[in-house]
Amino acid sequence: MVDSVMLYISAADDLQIERDLLGRSVAELPVTLGWQIFLSPIKEKRLNKDAITKANFHILILGEDIRAPIGYEWYLSRQVGRMPITFLKNGIPRTPAAQYFRRSISEFSSWKTYNNLSDLRNQALHHIGQFILKQASFFTLKEVEKEQLSNFIRDLEDTEVEIIQDAQGGAGENSIILSRERFMPKNGVLIQAPSESEQSNS
């Protein structure tokens, strides 16, 4: 049984806020799946090739410039037969290298533009949600999960995009989000907050 979704996000360091936002937003999807989130390495960090080739879903975001190893990540993903979902940040100038990369990718995939962070979040969650729904049996979703996810996607389509005001770009690190319903410790117990009666007796 598959208990988690492996997501790879290709984005350079000029998109720190976008990296951080998508890494957190996937937890909003109403499924009991856990998440393994990998991001393009920055500076001296090494590229995790296995994470790219084994990922269930790959998102690539292009900002003002194309920087290593974004192009190589695209190549590795295509080598295993995956077509990354590509997003293009609107309203900014782009370097000649970024413009060339944009044209090159256009031969294989159509760019999805976004105007602000909320727009990117909604579009990304919509695509990821649709992917999970289509792979419902693979991810062993329950009927209630499929219904909740369908409603969530429909709400994304019907909701007007609002600008996210408090987004902060963090380090954009790789992360793992475990599901309480599917992941239980093998050699331990789940620690819960004490009830009010237990607190009053202590």
C-alpha positions as CSV (number, residue, x, y, z in Angstrom):
1,M,0.0,0.0,0.0
2,V,1.3,3.4,-1.0
3,D,1.1,5.8,2.0
4,S,2.7,8.9,0.8
5,V,3.2,11.1,-2.2
6,M,6.7,12.1,-3.3
7,L,6.7,15.6,-4.7
8,Y,9.7,17.2,-6.4
9,I,9.8,21.0,-6.8
10,S,12.3,22.5,-9.3
11,A,12.8,26.2,-8.5
12,A,15.9,28.4,-8.2
13,D,16.8,30.5,-5.2
14,D,15.0,33.6,-6.6
15,L,11.8,31.7,-5.9
16,Q,12.3,31.1,-2.2
17,I,8.8,32.1,-1.2
18,E,7.2,29.9,-3.9
19,R,9.4,26.9,-2.8
20,D,8.3,27.4,0.8
21,L,4.6,28.0,0.0
22,L,4.2,24.9,-2.1
23,G,6.1,22.8,0.4
24,R,3.6,23.8,3.0
25,S,0.4,24.0,1.0
26,V,0.2,20.3,-0.1
27,A,-0.8,19.4,3.5
28,E,-4.1,21.2,2.9
29,L,-5.2,18.5,0.5
30,P,-7.9,16.5,2.5
31,V,-6.3,13.0,2.2
32,T,-4.6,10.8,4.8
33,L,-1.5,10.5,2.7
34,G,1.9,11.6,4.0
35,W,4.2,13.7,1.9
36,Q,7.9,13.5,0.9
37,I,8.8,16.9,-0.5
38,F,12.1,17.5,-2.3
39,L,13.4,20.8,-3.7
40,S,16.1,21.9,-6.0
41,P,19.4,22.1,-4.1
42,I,20.8,25.6,-3.5
43,K,24.5,26.5,-3.4
44,E,26.7,23.7,-2.4
45,K,24.0,21.1,-1.7
46,R,24.0,18.0,-3.8
47,L,21.3,17.0,-6.3
48,N,19.2,14.0,-5.2
49,K,18.7,12.2,-8.5
50,D,16.7,9.4,-6.9
51,A,14.2,11.9,-5.6
52,I,13.6,13.2,-9.1
53,T,13.3,9.8,-10.9
54,K,11.1,8.2,-8.2
55,A,8.9,11.3,-7.6
56,N,5.1,10.8,-8.2
57,F,4.7,14.4,-9.2
58,H,7.1,17.1,-10.4
59,I,6.6,20.8,-10.5
60,L,9.0,23.2,-12.2
61,I,8.8,27.0,-11.7
62,L,10.7,29.5,-13.8
63,G,11.3,33.0,-12.4
64,E,13.8,35.6,-13.7
65,D,16.7,33.2,-14.4
66,I,17.4,29.6,-15.1
67,R,20.0,28.2,-12.8
68,A,21.6,24.9,-12.2
69,P,20.4,22.3,-11.7
70,I,16.9,23.1,-12.9
71,G,17.5,22.2,-16.5
72,Y,19.1,18.9,-15.5
73,E,16.2,18.1,-13.2
74,W,13.9,18.6,-16.2
75,Y,16.0,16.2,-18.3
76,L,16.1,13.5,-15.6
77,S,12.3,13.7,-15.2
78,R,11.8,13.4,-18.9
79,Q,14.2,10.4,-19.0
80,V,11.8,8.4,-16.8
81,G,8.8,9.4,-18.9
82,R,7.4,12.1,-16.7
83,M,6.1,15.4,-17.9
84,P,6.7,18.0,-15.1
85,I,4.0,20.6,-14.6
86,T,5.6,23.9,-15.6
87,F,4.8,27.3,-14.0
88,L,5.9,30.7,-15.3
89,K,6.0,33.7,-13.0
90,N,4.2,36.7,-14.6
91,G,5.2,40.3,-14.7
92,I,9.0,40.0,-14.3
93,P,11.9,40.5,-16.7
94,R,13.8,37.3,-17.6
95,T,17.5,36.8,-18.5
96,P,18.3,35.6,-22.1
97,A,19.1,32.1,-20.6
98,A,15.7,32.0,-19.0
99,Q,14.0,33.1,-22.2
100,Y,15.8,30.4,-24.1
101,F,14.8,27.7,-21.6
102,R,11.2,28.9,-21.7
103,R,11.2,28.5,-25.5
104,S,12.8,25.1,-25.4
105,I,10.4,23.7,-22.8
106,S,7.4,25.1,-24.9
107,E,8.2,22.4,-27.5
108,F,7.1,19.7,-24.9
109,S,4.9,21.4,-22.4
110,S,2.6,24.5,-22.2
111,W,3.6,26.9,-19.5
112,K,1.0,27.8,-16.8
113,T,1.4,31.4,-15.8
114,Y,0.7,32.7,-12.3
115,N,0.2,36.3,-11.1
116,N,0.7,36.0,-7.4
117,L,1.3,33.4,-4.7
118,S,-2.3,32.5,-4.2
119,D,-2.7,31.9,-7.9
120,L,0.2,29.6,-7.9
121,R,-1.0,27.7,-4.8
122,N,-4.5,27.2,-6.2
123,Q,-3.2,26.0,-9.6
124,A,-0.6,23.7,-8.1
125,L,-3.1,22.1,-5.6
126,H,-5.6,21.7,-8.4
127,H,-3.1,19.7,-10.5
128,I,-1.8,17.7,-7.6
129,G,-5.3,16.9,-6.4
130,Q,-6.5,15.8,-9.8
131,F,-3.4,13.6,-10.1
132,I,-4.2,11.9,-6.8
133,L,-7.8,11.4,-7.7
134,K,-6.9,9.7,-11.0
135,Q,-4.5,7.5,-9.0
136,A,-7.0,6.8,-6.2
137,S,-6.6,3.0,-6.3
138,F,-2.8,3.3,-6.4
139,F,-2.9,5.5,-3.3
140,T,-5.7,3.4,-1.7
141,L,-7.9,6.4,-1.1
142,K,-11.2,5.7,0.8
143,E,-14.5,6.8,-0.8
144,V,-14.8,9.6,1.8
145,E,-11.3,10.8,0.8
146,K,-12.2,10.9,-2.9
147,E,-15.3,12.8,-2.1
148,Q,-13.6,15.3,0.1
149,L,-10.8,15.8,-2.4
150,S,-13.2,16.3,-5.3
151,N,-15.0,19.0,-3.2
152,F,-11.7,20.6,-2.4
153,I,-10.7,20.8,-6.0
154,R,-14.2,22.2,-7.0
155,D,-13.8,24.9,-4.3
156,L,-10.4,25.9,-5.7
157,E,-12.1,26.4,-9.1
158,D,-15.0,28.4,-7.6
159,T,-13.0,30.6,-5.2
160,E,-11.6,33.9,-6.4
161,V,-7.9,34.3,-6.1
162,E,-6.8,36.4,-3.2
163,I,-3.3,37.7,-2.7
164,I,-1.5,36.0,0.1
165,Q,-0.1,38.7,2.4
166,D,1.9,36.9,5.0
167,A,4.0,34.5,3.0
168,Q,7.6,34.3,4.1
169,G,10.3,32.6,2.1
170,G,12.2,30.2,4.3
171,A,15.2,28.1,3.5
172,G,13.0,25.9,1.2
173,E,14.3,22.7,2.7
174,N,13.3,19.1,1.9
175,S,10.6,17.9,4.3
176,I,8.5,14.9,5.3
177,I,4.9,15.3,6.4
178,L,3.5,12.2,8.1
179,S,-0.1,11.2,8.2
180,R,-1.5,10.4,11.7
181,E,-4.0,8.0,10.1
182,R,-1.6,6.0,8.1
183,F,1.7,6.2,10.0
184,M,1.8,4.8,13.5
185,P,5.1,4.2,15.4
186,K,6.2,0.6,15.4
187,N,8.1,0.7,18.7
188,G,6.2,3.3,20.6
189,V,3.0,4.9,21.4
190,L,1.2,8.0,20.0
191,I,1.5,10.8,22.6
192,Q,-1.7,12.8,23.0
193,A,-2.4,15.9,25.0
194,P,-4.0,15.0,28.4
195,S,-7.7,15.6,28.8
196,E,-9.0,18.3,31.2
197,S,-10.0,15.7,33.8
198,E,-6.5,14.3,33.7
199,Q,-5.0,17.7,34.1
200,S,-7.2,18.5,37.1
201,N,-6.2,15.3,38.8
202,S,-2.5,15.8,38.4
